[in-house]
Amino acid sequence: MLIFNCTEAASNLFSRVHKGKKMTPVEKPPSPVIEDDEPVEFAEQWLVHAITVQRKHVLFVIHIQTRYCMIFADAKKADVKGFIQRFSDRWMNGLMRDALHHDVLQWVGHDSMLERFNESCRQYRLYKRGHRSAQGHIGEIAWIFEDYAAEWGCLPPDEIMAGRFDAKMNHFIRGSKNAKGYLVPDEEMMAHWMRQYCGLDEPGIQAARNRRDEVKREIRELEAAYAKQGQPPQ
């Protein structure tokens, strides 16, 4: 189940007024603190926040456990179904691109993974609830996004460009009390995904991590070699 914990701004964006009455899909949470919720198998806790950039709504969504984030520009008012579809597609596509780029697709059983993912994410809940630590990370990402948007002169024109911004943000090291130190969101989300949806055990996940690290090292060495020659990598 997807659980979207919405800030006040996000709650307002998902709501609408009909005949003078506010209609909202955002519910009261089962507990004030996310970590106090009763454990639910395959439950994914996300924090959602909304801001306005260049007169358009932008949603920032961050995974509580891994701090993996996604940015949805030009979000439509009260369009929860549209948001859920964009969210699911971006999440899946981003992870598959990362797995392909880092040569870990051999650990992803595509059909079984897709079945688990669709079953898990068929249901969702929206709660009005915050998370101080994750909100701090969203604040940093929002500041960077606004700076990029000002430089570009526009918001990301399509999902591909938005996904590239996601990837850049998820490569940054972040602090987390849950991780008892620091983590890299894209690495942690890949491990989480393999554990949750690919059915891998810890040795399998570690093997995928090791291969990912090897490819990252190979990429850095290749980039350094091209830089030394004064040429861009192909």
Residue, then its C-alpha position, 0 to 999 in steps of 0.5 A: m500500500l502506498i501511504f502519502n503523508c501530506t503537508e498542509a500545502a499538499s493537502n490543499l492541492f489535493s482538495r477542492v471546493h464544491k458548493g462552498k464545501k471543501m472536498t478532500p481525499v486526505e484523511k486523519p492518520p492512524s497515529p500522529v507519528i509515522e513511525d508509530d503506525e502498525p506495521v503493514e506488509f508492503a506499506e510504503q511511507w512517503l511525505v508529499h509537499a507542494i509549492t508554487v514555481q513560476r505560477k505552477h504547482v510542484l509536488f515533492v515526494i520523498h520516501i521516509q525510509t530511504r529518502y529517495c525523492m521525486i519531483f512532479a512539476d505542473a501538478k493539477k489541482a485535486d487530481v489524485k488519480g493523475f498524480i498516482q499514475r505519474f508517481s507509479d510510472r516515474w518510480m518504476n521507470g527511474l529504478m529500471r533506468d538505474a538498474l540498467h545503467h549499473d548492470v544489476l538487471q540480472w537480479v531483477g525478476h521482471d515479471s514477478m517484480l511487476e506483479r508484486f509492485n502492482e499488487s502492493c501499489r493498487q491501494y493508497r491512502l492520503y493522510k494529513r501528517g508531516h515528518r520533520s526530518a524528511q521535510g528538511h530534505i524536501g526543503e533543500i531539494a525545493w531550493i535547488f529545484e527553484d534555482y534550476a528552474a530559474e536558470w532553465g527559464c521553465l519547469p522540466p518539460d517532460e517526464i524524462m527531464a524530471g527524471r534526470f533531476d530526480a536522479k541528480m537529487n538521489h545521488f546526494i548523500r543524506g543523513s537519516k536517524n533510521a540509517k544511523g548515519y548517512l545514506v545515498p538515496d538511489e542506492e538505498m532505494m534499489a536495495h529496498w526495491m530488491r528486498q520488497y518487490c524482487g524477493l531477494d535475500e540479503p546476500g543477493i542484495q549485497a551482490a547487487r550492491n557490489r556490482r553497482d559499486e563496481v560499475k560506478r567505479e568503472i564510470r568514474e575511471l572512464e570519465a577521469a580518462y576522458a577528462k585527462q585527454g580533454q575529451p567528453p565521455q562518449 
